[in-house]
Amino acid sequence: MSVHEKKYTNRLIHEKSPYLLQHAHNPVDWFPWGPEAFQKAKREGKPVFVSIGYS
């Protein structure tokens, strides 16, 4: 299935990490680690959920 056939694509599609790319089509508005995520959370008064991977 190509990127164009996916129902949802989030920001992780632009990352290089295989782990992050696995989640690029999750119906979650994931952000890679960086200031944009923290600025949005602060602006909206929301917590930040951090996923550190799994084994």
C-alpha positions as CSV (number, residue, x, y, z in Angstrom):
1,M,0.0,0.0,0.0
2,S,1.5,3.4,-1.0
3,V,1.5,6.6,1.1
4,H,-1.3,7.9,-1.2
5,E,-3.5,4.9,-0.3
6,K,-3.3,5.5,3.5
7,K,-6.3,7.0,5.3
8,Y,-4.1,9.1,7.6
9,T,-0.5,10.4,7.5
10,N,1.0,12.4,10.3
11,R,4.3,14.4,10.7
12,L,6.3,11.3,11.4
13,I,6.3,10.5,7.6
14,H,9.2,13.0,7.3
15,E,11.4,11.3,9.9
16,K,14.4,8.9,9.1
17,S,14.0,6.6,12.1
18,P,12.4,3.2,11.2
19,Y,10.6,3.3,14.6
20,L,9.0,6.6,13.9
21,L,8.1,5.7,10.3
22,Q,6.2,2.7,11.6
23,H,3.8,5.1,13.2
24,A,3.5,7.6,10.4
25,H,0.1,6.3,9.4
26,N,-1.4,6.0,12.9
27,P,-4.5,8.1,13.4
28,V,-2.7,10.1,16.0
29,D,-1.3,13.6,15.6
30,W,2.2,12.5,16.6
31,F,5.1,15.0,16.7
32,P,8.7,14.1,16.5
33,W,10.8,15.3,19.5
34,G,11.3,19.0,19.2
35,P,10.1,22.5,20.1
36,E,7.0,22.4,17.9
37,A,5.4,19.7,20.1
38,F,6.1,21.5,23.4
39,Q,5.0,24.9,22.0
40,K,1.6,23.4,20.9
41,A,1.1,21.6,24.3
42,K,1.8,24.8,26.2
43,R,-0.4,26.9,23.9
44,E,-3.3,24.4,24.3
45,G,-2.7,23.7,28.0
46,K,-2.2,19.9,27.3
47,P,0.3,17.4,28.6
48,V,2.9,15.8,26.4
49,F,2.8,12.1,25.9
50,V,6.3,10.6,25.2
51,S,6.8,7.3,23.6
52,I,10.3,5.9,24.0
53,G,9.8,2.8,21.9
54,Y,9.5,-0.8,22.7
55,S,11.4,-4.0,22.3
